[in-house]
Amino acid sequence: MDKVAKLQGLPKKKPGEANPIDIYVGTRLRQRRTLLGMSQGKLGDTVGLTFQQIQKYERGANRIGASRLYDLSRVLDVSIAYFFEDMPAEISEDRYKGVSQELSTNVSAFEVDDMTRRETLELVRNYYKVTNPTVRRRLFELAKVLACDIKSA
């Protein structure tokens, strides 16, 4: 497999420093909870947490995982996107500017595994669009033969 290009990556945060995105998401959580007139304790009870954990989420001290964010969105009756809406550019766009520029010039740098490459996914998707089982089986056999021919050449 080809070597993966080195990416500059995201800026590193200092130990003990809250991530600006976590702070923003926490702020949105607090806004929505307050708008609904719900206490931290009530929200915590509803999603199986203590009010202290809700406080940490709202301050951005603790990161909210995907499943917890889903639970909170359901309880607060908002989409998950709500927590990220209207995020200031200095938090969202500037943070990823270097990565976005590199991605636009070198997409393959992010394709570490052949099974996650766009080409592979399109090939599999199109393979399963072949509805005739005989044709699909022959296509499968053809791919195996071609792969063997390439290895022996």
DSSP file (Angstrom, degrees, kcal/mol; ACC not computed):
  #  RESIDUE AA STRUCTURE BP1 BP2  ACC     N-H-->O    O-->H-N    N-H-->O    O-->H-N    TCO  KAPPA ALPHA  PHI   PSI    X-CA   Y-CA   Z-CA
    1    1 A M              0   0    0      0, 0.0     3,-0.1     0, 0.0   112,-0.0   0.000 360.0 360.0 360.0 142.8    0.0    0.0    0.0
    2    2 A D        -     0   0    0      1,-0.1     2,-0.2   110,-0.0     3,-0.0  -0.267 360.0 -98.4 -63.1 151.3    1.2    3.5   -0.8
    3    3 A K        -     0   0    0      1,-0.1     2,-0.4     3,-0.0    -1,-0.1  -0.479  38.7-117.1 -69.6 142.6    2.5    5.6    2.1
    4    4 A V        -     0   0    0     -2,-0.2   105,-0.1    -3,-0.1    -1,-0.1  -0.653  31.7-111.0 -81.8 135.0    0.0    8.0    3.4
    5    5 A A        -     0   0    0     -2,-0.4     2,-0.3     1,-0.1    -1,-0.1  -0.355  33.5-108.9 -64.6 143.6    1.0   11.6    3.1
    6    6 A K        -     0   0    0     -2,-0.0     2,-0.3    -3,-0.0    -1,-0.1  -0.598  34.7-152.7 -74.8 130.2    1.8   13.4    6.3
    7    7 A L        -     0   0    0     -2,-0.3    92,-0.1     1,-0.1    -3,-0.0  -0.800  19.0-134.2-104.3 147.9   -0.9   16.0    7.2
    8    8 A Q        -     0   0    0     -2,-0.3    -1,-0.1    90,-0.1    91,-0.1   0.891  47.5-168.6 -65.4 -38.6   -0.3   19.0    9.3
    9    9 A G        -     0   0    0     87,-0.1    -1,-0.1    89,-0.1    89,-0.1  -0.130  28.4 -38.1  79.6-176.7   -3.4   18.2   11.3
   10   10 A L  S    S-     0   0    0      1,-0.1    86,-0.1    88,-0.1    85,-0.1  -0.437  71.3 -88.7 -82.0 156.0   -5.4   20.3   13.7
   11   11 A P        -     0   0    0      0, 0.0     2,-0.2     0, 0.0    -1,-0.1  -0.378  46.4-115.6 -63.4 142.9   -3.7   22.7   16.2
   12   12 A K        -     0   0    0     -3,-0.1     2,-0.3    -2,-0.0    -3,-0.0  -0.545  24.1-138.0 -79.4 143.1   -2.8   21.0   19.5
   13   13 A K        -     0   0    0     -2,-0.2     3,-0.1     4,-0.1     6,-0.1  -0.764  20.9-111.6-100.3 151.6   -4.6   22.1   22.7
   14   14 A K    >   -     0   0    0     -2,-0.3     3,-2.2     1,-0.1    -1,-0.0  -0.477  44.3 -87.8 -77.5 149.1   -2.8   22.6   25.9
   15   15 A P  T 3  S+     0   0    0      0, 0.0    -1,-0.1     0, 0.0     3,-0.1  -0.308 115.7  16.9 -56.6 135.7   -3.5   20.2   28.8
   16   16 A G  T 3  S+     0   0    0      1,-0.3     2,-0.5    -3,-0.1    -2,-0.1   0.363  96.1 124.1  83.0  -5.9   -6.5   21.5   30.9
   17   17 A E    <   -     0   0    0     -3,-2.2    -1,-0.3     1,-0.0     2,-0.2  -0.762  61.7-126.7 -91.5 128.8   -7.6   23.8   28.1
   18   18 A A        -     0   0    0     -2,-0.5    43,-0.1    -3,-0.1    -4,-0.1  -0.480  24.4-112.2 -74.1 142.7  -11.2   23.4   27.0
   19   19 A N     >  -     0   0    0     41,-0.4     4,-2.2    -2,-0.2     3,-0.3  -0.585  20.5-132.6 -72.3 131.9  -11.7   22.9   23.3
   20   20 A P  H  > S+     0   0    0      0, 0.0     4,-2.2     0, 0.0    -1,-0.1   0.825 107.0  53.8 -57.6 -32.3  -13.6   25.9   21.8
   21   21 A I  H  > S+     0   0    0      2,-0.2     4,-2.8     1,-0.2     5,-0.2   0.912 107.4  50.0 -69.7 -40.7  -16.0   23.7   20.0
   22   22 A D  H  > S+     0   0    0     -3,-0.3     4,-2.3     1,-0.2    -1,-0.2   0.892 110.8  50.5 -62.3 -39.1  -16.9   21.9   23.3
   23   23 A I  H  X S+     0   0    0     -4,-2.2     4,-2.2    37,-0.2    -2,-0.2   0.928 111.7  47.5 -63.6 -44.6  -17.4   25.2   24.9
   24   24 A Y  H  X S+     0   0    0     -4,-2.2     4,-2.3     2,-0.2    -2,-0.2   0.930 112.0  48.6 -63.5 -46.0  -19.7   26.3   22.1
   25   25 A V  H  X S+     0   0    0     -4,-2.8     4,-2.2     1,-0.2    -1,-0.2   0.906 111.6  51.1 -60.6 -41.2  -21.7   23.1   22.1
   26   26 A G  H  X S+     0   0    0     -4,-2.3     4,-2.5    -5,-0.2    -1,-0.2   0.879 107.7  52.5 -62.6 -38.8  -22.0   23.4   25.9
   27   27 A T  H  X S+     0   0    0     -4,-2.2     4,-2.5     2,-0.2    -2,-0.2   0.911 109.9  48.0 -62.9 -43.0  -23.3   27.0   25.5
   28   28 A R  H  X S+     0   0    0     -4,-2.3     4,-2.4    55,-0.2    -2,-0.2   0.876 110.1  53.0 -65.6 -37.2  -26.0   25.8   23.1
   29   29 A L  H  X S+     0   0    0     -4,-2.2     4,-2.6     2,-0.2    -2,-0.2   0.944 111.1  45.9 -61.2 -48.6  -26.9   23.0   25.5
   30   30 A R  H  X S+     0   0    0     -4,-2.5     4,-2.7     1,-0.2     5,-0.2   0.904 111.4  52.8 -62.1 -42.1  -27.4   25.5   28.3
   31   31 A Q  H  X S+     0   0    0     -4,-2.5     4,-2.5     1,-0.2    -1,-0.2   0.940 113.2  42.7 -58.8 -48.3  -29.3   27.9   26.1
   32   32 A R  H  X S+     0   0    0     -4,-2.4     4,-1.8     2,-0.2    -2,-0.2   0.914 114.3  49.9 -67.6 -42.7  -31.8   25.2   25.0
   33   33 A R  H  <>S+     0   0    0     -4,-2.6     5,-2.5    -5,-0.2     4,-0.3   0.926 114.1  46.0 -60.7 -45.1  -32.2   23.8   28.5
   34   34 A T  H ><5S+     0   0    0     -4,-2.7     3,-1.4     1,-0.2    -2,-0.2   0.899 108.4  55.9 -65.2 -41.8  -32.8   27.2   30.0
   35   35 A L  H 3<5S+     0   0    0     -4,-2.5    -1,-0.2     1,-0.3    -2,-0.2   0.860 108.9  47.7 -58.4 -36.4  -35.3   28.1   27.2
   36   36 A L  T 3<5S-     0   0    0     -4,-1.8    -1,-0.3    -5,-0.2    -2,-0.2   0.508 113.8-120.3 -82.8  -4.4  -37.3   25.0   28.1
   37   37 A G  T < 5 +     0   0    0     -3,-1.4     2,-0.4    -4,-0.3    -3,-0.2   0.820  62.2 148.7  70.8  30.8  -37.2   25.9   31.8
   38   38 A M      < -     0   0    0     -5,-2.5    -1,-0.2    -6,-0.2    -2,-0.1  -0.814  41.9-133.0-102.4 136.0  -35.4   22.7   32.7
   39   39 A S     >  -     0   0    0     -2,-0.4     4,-2.3     1,-0.1     5,-0.2  -0.388  23.6-113.9 -79.3 163.4  -32.9   22.5   35.5
   40   40 A Q  H  > S+     0   0    0      1,-0.2     4,-2.6     2,-0.2     5,-0.2   0.882 119.0  52.9 -62.6 -37.8  -29.5   20.8   35.2
   41   41 A G  H  > S+     0   0    0      2,-0.2     4,-2.7     1,-0.2    -1,-0.2   0.918 108.8  47.7 -64.2 -43.9  -30.8   18.1   37.6
   42   42 A K  H  > S+     0   0    0      2,-0.2     4,-2.1     1,-0.2    -2,-0.2   0.917 113.9  46.9 -64.7 -43.8  -33.9   17.4   35.6
   43   43 A L  H  X S+     0   0    0     -4,-2.3     4,-1.8     2,-0.2    -2,-0.2   0.926 112.8  50.4 -63.0 -44.1  -32.0   17.1   32.4
   44   44 A G  H  X>S+     0   0    0     -4,-2.6     5,-3.8     1,-0.2     4,-0.8   0.926 110.3  49.1 -59.3 -46.5  -29.4   14.9   34.1
   45   45 A D  H ><5S+     0   0    0     -4,-2.7     3,-0.6     3,-0.2    -1,-0.2   0.894 108.8  54.3 -59.5 -40.5  -32.1   12.6   35.5
   46   46 A T  H 3<5S+     0   0    0     -4,-2.1    -1,-0.2     1,-0.2    -2,-0.2   0.854 118.1  33.3 -65.2 -35.9  -33.7   12.4   32.1
   47   47 A V  H 3<5S-     0   0    0     -4,-1.8    -1,-0.2    -3,-0.2    -2,-0.2   0.323 118.9-103.1-105.3   7.9  -30.5   11.2   30.3
   48   48 A G  T <<5S+     0   0    0     -4,-0.8     2,-0.3    -3,-0.6    -3,-0.2   0.858  81.2 115.0  79.0  36.3  -29.0    9.3   33.3
   49   49 A L      < -     0   0    0     -5,-3.8    -1,-0.3    -6,-0.2     2,-0.2  -0.837  65.4-106.4-129.1 167.4  -26.4   11.8   34.5
   50   50 A T     >  -     0   0    0     -2,-0.3     4,-1.7     1,-0.1     3,-0.3  -0.542  32.6-114.2 -86.6 161.7  -25.8   13.9   37.5
   51   51 A F  H  > S+     0   0    0      1,-0.2     4,-2.3     2,-0.2     5,-0.1   0.818 117.6  61.4 -65.8 -27.4  -26.3   17.7   37.4
   52   52 A Q  H  > S+     0   0    0      2,-0.2     4,-2.2     1,-0.2    -1,-0.2   0.889 102.3  50.3 -64.0 -38.3  -22.5   18.0   37.9
   53   53 A Q  H  > S+     0   0    0     -3,-0.3     4,-2.3     2,-0.2    -1,-0.2   0.904 109.1  50.8 -66.5 -40.2  -21.9   16.2   34.6
   54   54 A I  H  X S+     0   0    0     -4,-1.7     4,-2.7     2,-0.2    -2,-0.2   0.911 108.7  53.1 -61.6 -41.3  -24.4   18.5   32.9
   55   55 A Q  H  X S+     0   0    0     -4,-2.3     4,-1.8     1,-0.2     6,-0.2   0.921 108.5  49.3 -58.3 -44.7  -22.5   21.5   34.4
   56   56 A K  H  X>S+     0   0    0     -4,-2.2     5,-1.6     1,-0.2     6,-1.3   0.896 111.4  49.2 -63.7 -40.2  -19.2   20.1   33.0
   57   57 A Y  H ><5S+     0   0    0     -4,-2.3     3,-0.7     1,-0.2    -1,-0.2   0.937 110.5  50.8 -61.9 -45.9  -20.8   19.7   29.6
   58   58 A E  H 3<5S+     0   0    0     -4,-2.7    -2,-0.2     1,-0.3    -1,-0.2   0.801 112.0  46.5 -66.7 -29.1  -22.2   23.2   29.7
   59   59 A R  H 3<5S-     0   0    0     -4,-1.8    -1,-0.3    -5,-0.2    -2,-0.2   0.628 111.5-120.3 -83.3 -15.1  -18.8   24.7   30.6
   60   60 A G  T <<5S+     0   0    0     -4,-0.9   -41,-0.4    -3,-0.7   -37,-0.2   0.560  79.2 124.8  83.9   8.7  -17.1   22.7   27.9
   61   61 A A  S   <S+     0   0    0     -5,-1.6     2,-0.4    -6,-0.2    -4,-0.2   0.850  74.6  38.4 -68.5 -34.6  -14.9   21.0   30.5
   62   62 A N  S    S-     0   0    0     -6,-1.3     2,-0.3    -9,-0.1    -2,-0.2  -0.943  88.1-123.5-118.1 141.3  -16.1   17.6   29.3
   63   63 A R        -     0   0    0     -2,-0.4     2,-0.6     1,-0.0    -6,-0.1  -0.597  22.4-127.6 -80.5 139.9  -16.7   16.6   25.7
   64   64 A I        -     0   0    0     -2,-0.3    -1,-0.0    -7,-0.1   -39,-0.0  -0.808  25.2-136.5 -91.0 120.4  -20.1   15.3   24.8
   65   65 A G     >  -     0   0    0     -2,-0.6     4,-2.7     1,-0.1     5,-0.2  -0.206  24.1-103.3 -70.5 166.5  -19.9   12.0   23.0
   66   66 A A  H  > S+     0   0    0      1,-0.2     4,-2.1     2,-0.2     5,-0.1   0.906 119.6  46.2 -60.4 -46.5  -22.0   11.2   19.9
   67   67 A S  H  > S+     0   0    0      1,-0.2     4,-2.2     2,-0.2    -1,-0.2   0.884 114.5  48.2 -67.9 -36.5  -24.5    8.9   21.7
   68   68 A R  H  > S+     0   0    0      2,-0.2     4,-2.8     1,-0.2    -2,-0.2   0.891 109.9  52.2 -69.4 -39.1  -24.9   11.4   24.5
   69   69 A L  H  X S+     0   0    0     -4,-2.7     4,-2.3     2,-0.2    -2,-0.2   0.889 109.2  50.8 -63.0 -38.3  -25.4   14.3   22.1
   70   70 A Y  H  X S+     0   0    0     -4,-2.1     4,-2.0    -5,-0.2    -2,-0.2   0.940 110.8  48.3 -62.5 -47.4  -28.1   12.2   20.4
   71   71 A D  H  X S+     0   0    0     -4,-2.2     4,-2.4     1,-0.2     5,-0.2   0.928 112.4  48.6 -58.8 -46.2  -29.8   11.6   23.7
   72   72 A L  H  X S+     0   0    0     -4,-2.8     4,-2.6     1,-0.2    -1,-0.2   0.888 109.1  52.9 -63.5 -39.3  -29.6   15.3   24.6
   73   73 A S  H  <>S+     0   0    0     -4,-2.3     5,-2.5    -5,-0.2     4,-0.4   0.887 110.9  47.5 -64.2 -37.3  -31.0   16.4   21.2
   74   74 A R  H ><5S+     0   0    0     -4,-2.0     3,-0.6     3,-0.2    -2,-0.2   0.929 114.5  45.0 -68.5 -45.1  -34.0   14.0   21.7
   75   75 A V  H 3<5S+     0   0    0     -4,-2.4    -2,-0.2     1,-0.2    -1,-0.2   0.885 117.8  43.8 -66.3 -39.3  -34.7   15.2   25.2
   76   76 A L  T 3<5S-     0   0    0     -4,-2.6    -1,-0.2    -5,-0.2    -2,-0.2   0.447 109.5-125.4 -87.7  -0.1  -34.3   18.9   24.3
   77   77 A D  T < 5 +     0   0    0     -3,-0.6     2,-0.3    -4,-0.4    -3,-0.2   0.911  68.7 116.4  57.5  49.5  -36.3   18.4   21.0
   78   78 A V      < -     0   0    0     -5,-2.5    -1,-0.2    -6,-0.1     2,-0.1  -0.925  68.5-102.3-136.1 163.0  -33.7   19.8   18.7
   79   79 A S    >   -     0   0    0     -2,-0.3     3,-1.1     1,-0.1     4,-0.5  -0.454  34.1-113.6 -78.0 160.6  -31.6   18.3   15.9
   80   80 A I  G >  S+     0   0    0      1,-0.3     3,-1.3     2,-0.2     4,-0.3   0.860 117.7  64.4 -61.5 -34.1  -28.0   17.5   16.5
   81   81 A A  G >> S+     0   0    0      1,-0.3     3,-1.8     2,-0.2     4,-1.2   0.779  84.7  75.8 -60.8 -26.1  -27.1   20.2   14.1
   82   82 A Y  G X4 S+     0   0    0     -3,-1.1     3,-0.5     1,-0.3    -1,-0.3   0.869  88.1  58.7 -52.0 -39.5  -28.7   22.7   16.6
   83   83 A F  G <4 S+     0   0    0     -3,-1.3    -1,-0.3    -4,-0.5   -55,-0.2   0.671 113.9  36.9 -68.6 -16.1  -25.6   22.4   18.8
   84   84 A F  G X4 S+     0   0    0     -3,-1.8     3,-1.2    -4,-0.3    -1,-0.2   0.489  87.8 119.9-112.5  -7.9  -23.3   23.6   16.0
   85   85 A E  T << S+     0   0    0     -4,-1.2    -3,-0.0    -3,-0.5   -57,-0.0  -0.269  80.4   9.7 -63.5 145.2  -25.5   26.2   14.3
   86   86 A D  T 3  S+     0   0    0      1,-0.2    -1,-0.2     3,-0.0     3,-0.1   0.715  82.9 168.9  60.1  24.9  -24.3   29.8   14.2
   87   87 A M    <   -     0   0    0     -3,-1.2    -1,-0.2     1,-0.1     5,-0.1  -0.504  42.5-105.3 -66.9 131.4  -20.8   28.8   15.4
   88   88 A P    >>  -     0   0    0      0, 0.0     4,-2.2     0, 0.0     3,-1.5  -0.247  23.2-121.0 -59.2 146.3  -18.4   31.7   14.9
   89   89 A A  H 3>>S+     0   0    0      1,-0.3     5,-2.0     2,-0.2     4,-0.7   0.837 110.0  63.2 -58.9 -35.9  -16.0   31.4   12.0
   90   90 A E  H 345S+     0   0    0      1,-0.2    -1,-0.3     3,-0.2     5,-0.1   0.756 111.1  39.6 -65.3 -20.5  -13.0   31.7   14.3
   91   91 A I  H <45S+     0   0    0     -3,-1.5    -2,-0.2     3,-0.1     4,-0.2   0.887 128.8  25.3 -88.8 -48.1  -14.1   28.4   16.0
   92   92 A S  H  X5S+     0   0    0     -4,-2.2     4,-0.7     2,-0.1    -3,-0.2   0.975 128.0  27.9 -86.7 -58.6  -15.3   26.4   13.0
   93   93 A E  H >X5S+     0   0    0     -4,-0.7     3,-0.9     1,-0.2     4,-0.5   0.938 117.9  50.5 -77.1 -48.2  -13.6   27.5    9.8
   94   94 A D  H >4<S+     0   0    0     -5,-2.0     3,-0.9     1,-0.3     4,-0.4   0.852 104.6  60.4 -61.1 -34.7  -10.2   28.8   10.9
   95   95 A R  H 34 S+     0   0    0     -6,-0.4    -1,-0.3     1,-0.2     4,-0.2   0.830 114.8  33.6 -61.5 -33.3   -9.5   25.7   12.9
   96   96 A Y  H <X S+     0   0    0     -3,-0.9     4,-3.0    -4,-0.7     5,-0.3   0.283  84.6 107.7-108.7   9.3   -9.7   23.5    9.9
   97   97 A K  H <X S+     0   0    0     -3,-0.9     4,-2.3    -4,-0.5     5,-0.2   0.918  82.7  45.0 -57.3 -48.7   -8.3   25.8    7.2
   98   98 A G  H  > S+     0   0    0     -4,-0.4     4,-2.1     1,-0.2    -1,-0.2   0.900 115.6  47.0 -63.1 -42.1   -5.0   24.0    6.9
   99   99 A V  H  > S+     0   0    0     -4,-0.2     4,-2.7     2,-0.2    -2,-0.2   0.914 112.1  50.5 -67.3 -42.4   -6.7   20.5    6.8
  100  100 A S  H  X S+     0   0    0     -4,-3.0     4,-2.3     2,-0.2    -2,-0.2   0.900 110.5  49.5 -62.9 -41.0   -9.3   21.7    4.3
  101  101 A Q  H  X S+     0   0    0     -4,-2.3     4,-1.2    -5,-0.3    -1,-0.2   0.922 113.3  46.0 -64.4 -42.8   -6.6   23.1    2.0
  102  102 A E  H  X S+     0   0    0     -4,-2.1     4,-2.3     1,-0.2     3,-0.3   0.896 111.3  52.4 -67.3 -39.2   -4.6   19.9    2.1
  103  103 A L  H  < S+     0   0    0     -4,-2.7    -1,-0.2     1,-0.2    -2,-0.2   0.903 106.5  53.5 -62.3 -41.1   -7.7   17.8    1.5
  104  104 A S  H  < S+     0   0    0     -4,-2.3    -1,-0.2     1,-0.2     3,-0.2   0.795 118.2  36.1 -67.0 -26.2   -8.6   19.8   -1.5
  105  105 A T  H  < S+     0   0    0     -4,-1.2    -1,-0.2    -3,-0.3    -2,-0.2   0.696 131.5  25.6 -97.1 -20.8   -5.1   19.2   -3.0
  106  106 A N    ><  +     0   0    0     -4,-2.3     3,-1.5    -5,-0.1     4,-0.3  -0.531  58.6 163.3-146.0  72.6   -4.5   15.7   -1.8
  107  107 A V  G >  S+     0   0    0      1,-0.3     3,-1.8    -3,-0.2     4,-0.4   0.848  76.2  65.5 -59.8 -35.8   -7.6   13.6   -1.1
  108  108 A S  G >  S+     0   0    0      1,-0.3     3,-1.0     2,-0.2    -1,-0.3   0.697  83.5  75.9 -64.6 -17.3   -5.7   10.4   -1.2
  109  109 A A  G <  S+     0   0    0     -3,-1.5    -1,-0.3     1,-0.3    -2,-0.2   0.786  98.3  45.5 -63.5 -25.9   -3.8   11.5    2.0
  110  110 A F  G <  S+     0   0    0     -3,-1.8     2,-1.4    -4,-0.3    -1,-0.3   0.525  91.0  89.1 -93.4  -7.4   -7.0   10.7    4.0
  111  111 A E    <   +     0   0    0     -3,-1.0    -1,-0.1    -4,-0.4     6,-0.1  -0.653  44.7 154.2 -95.0  81.4   -7.6    7.3    2.3
  112  112 A V        +     0   0    0     -2,-1.4     2,-0.4     1,-0.1    -1,-0.2   0.907  60.9  48.0 -75.6 -44.3   -5.5    5.1    4.6
  113  113 A D  S >  S-     0   0    0     -3,-0.2     3,-1.8     1,-0.1     4,-0.5  -0.845  74.3-139.0-105.8 132.3   -7.4    1.9    4.0
  114  114 A D  G >  S+     0   0    0     -2,-0.4     3,-1.0     1,-0.3     6,-0.3   0.816 103.3  62.9 -56.4 -30.5   -8.3    0.6    0.5
  115  115 A M  G 3  S+     0   0    0      1,-0.2    -1,-0.3     5,-0.1    -4,-0.0   0.665 103.4  48.0 -72.1 -15.1  -11.7   -0.5    1.8
  116  116 A T  G <  S+     0   0    0     -3,-1.8    -1,-0.2     4,-0.1    -2,-0.2   0.441  84.6 115.9-103.1  -0.8  -12.6    3.2    2.6
  117  117 A R  S <> S-     0   0    0     -3,-1.0     4,-2.2    -4,-0.5     5,-0.2  -0.379  73.1-124.5 -69.4 147.4  -11.5    4.7   -0.7
  118  118 A R  H  > S+     0   0    0      1,-0.2     4,-2.8     2,-0.2     5,-0.2   0.894 111.0  56.1 -57.2 -42.6  -14.2    6.2   -2.8
  119  119 A E  H  > S+     0   0    0      1,-0.2     4,-2.2     2,-0.2    -1,-0.2   0.905 108.4  47.2 -58.6 -43.7  -13.3    4.0   -5.8
  120  120 A T  H  > S+     0   0    0     -6,-0.3     4,-2.5     2,-0.2    -1,-0.2   0.924 112.4  49.1 -64.3 -45.6  -13.8    0.9   -3.7
  121  121 A L  H  X S+     0   0    0     -4,-2.2     4,-2.5     1,-0.2    -2,-0.2   0.899 112.2  47.9 -63.5 -41.1  -17.1    2.0   -2.3
  122  122 A E  H  X S+     0   0    0     -4,-2.8     4,-2.6     2,-0.2     5,-0.2   0.898 110.6  52.4 -66.3 -39.4  -18.4    2.9   -5.8
  123  123 A L  H  X S+     0   0    0     -4,-2.2     4,-2.3    -5,-0.2    -2,-0.2   0.932 112.6  44.1 -61.4 -46.4  -17.3   -0.4   -7.2
  124  124 A V  H  X S+     0   0    0     -4,-2.5     4,-2.1     2,-0.2    -2,-0.2   0.917 113.1  51.5 -65.3 -43.6  -19.1   -2.3   -4.4
  125  125 A R  H  X S+     0   0    0     -4,-2.5     4,-0.5     1,-0.2    -2,-0.2   0.922 113.8  44.0 -60.1 -44.4  -22.3   -0.1   -4.8
  126  126 A N  H >X S+     0   0    0     -4,-2.6     4,-0.6     1,-0.2     3,-0.6   0.854 108.3  58.9 -70.1 -34.4  -22.3   -0.7   -8.5
  127  127 A Y  H >< S+     0   0    0     -4,-2.3     3,-1.2     1,-0.2    -1,-0.2   0.924 106.5  47.6 -58.4 -44.9  -21.6   -4.4   -8.1
  128  128 A Y  H 3< S+     0   0    0     -4,-2.1    -1,-0.2     1,-0.3    -2,-0.2   0.604  99.4  68.0 -76.8  -9.4  -24.8   -4.8   -6.0
  129  129 A K  H << S+     0   0    0     -3,-0.6     2,-0.8    -4,-0.5    -1,-0.3   0.677  75.4  97.0 -77.7 -17.5  -26.8   -2.9   -8.5
  130  130 A V    <<  -     0   0    0     -3,-1.2     6,-0.1    -4,-0.6    -3,-0.0  -0.635  58.1-173.4 -72.4 110.7  -26.3   -5.8  -10.9
  131  131 A T        +     0   0    0     -2,-0.8    -1,-0.2     4,-0.0     3,-0.1   0.762  56.9  87.8 -83.9 -25.6  -29.6   -7.6  -10.3
  132  132 A N     >  -     0   0    0      1,-0.2     4,-2.6     2,-0.0     5,-0.2  -0.651  67.1-153.0 -78.0 117.2  -29.0  -10.8  -12.3
  133  133 A P  H  > S+     0   0    0      0, 0.0     4,-2.2     0, 0.0    -1,-0.2   0.837  93.2  52.3 -61.7 -33.4  -27.2  -13.3  -10.0
  134  134 A T  H  > S+     0   0    0      2,-0.2     4,-2.3     1,-0.2     5,-0.2   0.934 111.7  44.9 -67.8 -45.6  -25.5  -15.0  -12.9
  135  135 A V  H  > S+     0   0    0      1,-0.2     4,-2.4     2,-0.2     5,-0.2   0.915 113.2  51.2 -64.2 -42.4  -24.0  -11.8  -14.3
  136  136 A R  H  X S+     0   0    0     -4,-2.6     4,-2.1     1,-0.2    -1,-0.2   0.910 110.1  49.4 -62.4 -41.3  -23.0  -10.7  -10.8
  137  137 A R  H  X S+     0   0    0     -4,-2.2     4,-2.4     2,-0.2    -1,-0.2   0.899 111.3  49.3 -63.9 -41.1  -21.2  -14.0  -10.2
  138  138 A R  H  X S+     0   0    0     -4,-2.3     4,-2.6     2,-0.2    -2,-0.2   0.881 109.6  51.9 -66.2 -37.5  -19.4  -13.7  -13.5
  139  139 A L  H  X S+     0   0    0     -4,-2.4     4,-2.2     2,-0.2    -1,-0.2   0.900 109.7  50.0 -63.4 -41.0  -18.4  -10.2  -12.7
  140  140 A F  H  X S+     0   0    0     -4,-2.1     4,-1.9     2,-0.2    -2,-0.2   0.931 111.8  47.0 -61.5 -47.7  -17.0  -11.4   -9.4
  141  141 A E  H  X S+     0   0    0     -4,-2.4     4,-2.4     1,-0.2    -2,-0.2   0.894 110.0  54.0 -63.6 -40.1  -15.0  -14.2  -11.1
  142  142 A L  H  X S+     0   0    0     -4,-2.6     4,-2.7     1,-0.2    -1,-0.2   0.913 107.2  50.8 -59.8 -44.0  -13.7  -11.7  -13.7
  143  143 A A  H  X S+     0   0    0     -4,-2.2     4,-2.1     1,-0.2    -1,-0.2   0.896 110.6  49.2 -61.8 -40.3  -12.4   -9.4  -11.0
  144  144 A K  H  X S+     0   0    0     -4,-1.9     4,-2.0     2,-0.2    -2,-0.2   0.914 112.1  47.9 -65.4 -42.2  -10.6  -12.4   -9.3
  145  145 A V  H  X S+     0   0    0     -4,-2.4     4,-2.5     1,-0.2    -2,-0.2   0.924 111.7  49.8 -64.4 -44.7   -9.0  -13.5  -12.6
  146  146 A L  H  X S+     0   0    0     -4,-2.7     4,-1.9     1,-0.2    -1,-0.2   0.894 109.5  51.6 -62.1 -39.7   -7.9   -9.9  -13.4
  147  147 A A  H  X S+     0   0    0     -4,-2.1     4,-1.7    -5,-0.2    -1,-0.2   0.890 110.8  48.2 -64.4 -39.5   -6.4   -9.6   -9.9
  148  148 A C  H  X S+     0   0    0     -4,-2.0     4,-2.1     2,-0.2    -2,-0.2   0.898 109.3  52.9 -66.7 -40.8   -4.4  -12.8  -10.4
  149  149 A D  H  X S+     0   0    0     -4,-2.5     4,-1.2     1,-0.2    -2,-0.2   0.877 108.8  50.2 -62.0 -38.2   -3.2  -11.8  -13.8
  150  150 A I  H  < S+     0   0    0     -4,-1.9    -1,-0.2     1,-0.2    -2,-0.2   0.900 110.1  49.8 -68.4 -40.9   -1.9   -8.5  -12.4
  151  151 A K  H  < S+     0   0    0     -4,-1.7    -2,-0.2     1,-0.2    -1,-0.2   0.881 113.9  44.9 -65.4 -38.6    0.0  -10.3   -9.6
  152  152 A S  H  <        0   0    0     -4,-2.1    -1,-0.2     1,-0.2    -2,-0.2   0.673 360.0 360.0 -81.7 -16.1    1.6  -12.8  -11.9
  153  153 A A     <        0   0    0     -4,-1.2    -1,-0.2    -5,-0.2    -2,-0.1   0.495 360.0 360.0 -74.6 360.0    2.6  -10.2  -14.5
